Amino acid sequence: MPRRDSDSRRAGADLYAARMFDERPDIQSRLDVELVAWMTTVDPAGQPQTSPVWFLVQGESIVVYSLAQTPRTRNTAVNSRVSLNLNSTPEGGEVVVIEGLAEVIEGGPPADEDRDYVAKYETAMEDMNMTPRSFAAEYPVRIHVQPTRLRAW
């Protein structure tokens, strides 16, 4: 079956994402230790909606678990274009913006079965009086963000 334009663009994005963080080990190390990223989605009327999220880089994707029935999940279903931003320094330096395409993954592993995710966030879950299992029940929607562009300064 011939590849559609969108498939070709995604394949190009896959190749770019595979190299994106390798070329910037400083950013990869921040992605490994930072707990919060700001995820911006766009609603059907074009209004941006930004929310803090926990995230994990896994292979060529960034994984986010979300509450069900939130603007984030509804917006992602309508418009897959998103951005993830890390906090800057207080002076406005060390800016990291990751643009990408988001997809809700049906049937993906729940958060409590994602060992790397639990390793990164178990202490934060405990601080919220949650267990990995209760977190997975409250945040059942797995979203993968395929990075397409990295902007950093």
C-alpha positions in Angstrom: 0.0 0.0 0.0 1.5 3.4 -0.9 2.4 5.8 1.9 0.1 8.8 2.4 1.6 12.2 2.8 0.8 12.2 6.5 2.5 8.8 6.9 5.6 10.2 5.1 5.6 13.2 7.4 5.3 11.0 10.5 8.1 8.7 9.2 10.3 11.8 8.8 9.3 13.0 12.3 10.3 9.5 13.7 13.8 9.8 12.2 14.1 13.4 13.5 12.9 12.4 17.0 15.4 9.5 17.2 18.2 12.0 16.7 16.7 15.1 18.4 17.8 14.4 22.0 21.0 12.5 21.1 22.3 15.7 19.6 21.5 17.6 22.9 22.5 15.5 25.9 22.0 18.5 28.1 18.3 18.5 27.2 18.1 14.7 27.5 19.4 14.9 31.0 16.8 17.5 31.9 14.1 15.4 30.5 15.3 12.5 32.7 15.1 14.5 35.9 12.5 17.2 35.5 9.2 16.2 36.9 6.8 18.6 35.2 6.4 19.8 31.7 3.8 22.3 30.4 1.6 20.6 27.7 -0.3 22.9 25.4 -3.1 21.5 23.3 -5.6 23.5 21.1 -9.3 23.2 21.4 -11.6 23.1 18.3 -12.1 26.9 18.4 -8.3 27.4 18.2 -7.9 28.4 21.9 -4.6 27.0 23.4 -5.0 25.1 26.7 -1.8 24.6 28.8 -1.6 22.2 31.7 1.2 20.8 33.8 1.9 17.1 33.2 4.2 14.4 34.4 6.0 12.9 31.4 8.6 10.3 30.5 10.7 9.9 27.3 10.4 6.3 26.1 12.1 5.5 22.9 11.0 8.0 20.2 8.0 9.2 22.2 7.2 11.2 25.3 4.6 9.5 27.4 2.0 11.4 29.4 -0.8 9.9 31.5 -3.9 12.0 31.8 -7.2 12.2 33.6 -10.1 11.1 31.3 -12.5 13.7 30.0 -10.2 16.7 30.3 -9.6 19.4 27.7 -6.2 17.9 27.1 -7.6 14.5 26.0 -10.5 16.0 24.1 -8.3 18.5 22.3 -5.7 15.8 21.4 -8.5 13.8 19.8 -9.4 16.8 17.5 -6.0 18.3 16.9 -2.8 16.2 17.4 -0.4 19.2 17.4 0.9 19.9 20.9 3.9 21.4 22.6 5.7 20.5 25.8 7.7 23.2 27.6 10.1 22.7 30.4 10.4 25.4 33.1 13.1 28.0 32.3 15.5 29.4 34.9 14.2 32.4 36.9 16.0 34.7 34.5 14.4 33.1 31.5 17.3 30.9 30.3 17.5 27.2 29.5 14.2 27.3 27.5 13.2 24.0 26.0 10.1 23.7 23.7 9.3 20.4 22.2 6.6 20.5 19.4 5.0 17.3 18.4 2.1 15.2 17.4 0.0 13.6 20.2 -2.0 10.4 20.1 -4.1 8.7 22.7 -2.9 5.1 22.9 -5.8 2.7 23.4 -4.8 -0.4 25.3 -1.4 0.8 26.3 0.0 -0.2 29.6 -1.5 1.7 32.6 0.9 3.9 34.6 1.3 1.3 37.4 2.6 -1.2 34.9 5.1 1.2 33.3 8.2 0.5 35.5 10.1 3.5 34.2 7.2 5.9 34.8 6.7 4.5 38.3 10.5 4.8 39.1 10.4 8.4 38.1 7.2 9.4 39.9 6.6 7.0 42.8 7.9 9.5 45.4 5.7 12.2 43.9 2.7 9.9 43.9 3.4 9.1 47.6 3.6 12.8 48.3 0.0 13.0 46.9 -1.1 10.1 49.1 -1.4 7.9 46.0 0.0 4.5 45.1 1.0 3.6 41.5 -2.3 1.7 41.3 -4.5 4.6 42.5 -2.6 6.9 40.2 -3.2 4.6 37.2 -7.0 4.5 38.1 -7.2 8.3 38.3 -5.0 8.9 35.2 -6.0 6.1 32.8 -5.4 7.9 29.5 -2.0 7.2 27.9 -0.8 9.8 25.4 2.2 9.5 23.2 3.8 12.7 21.9 6.0 12.2 18.8 8.4 15.1 18.8 8.7 16.9 15.5 10.7 20.0 16.5 13.0 21.0 19.3 13.6 24.6 20.1 16.0 25.4 22.9 18.1 28.4 24.0 
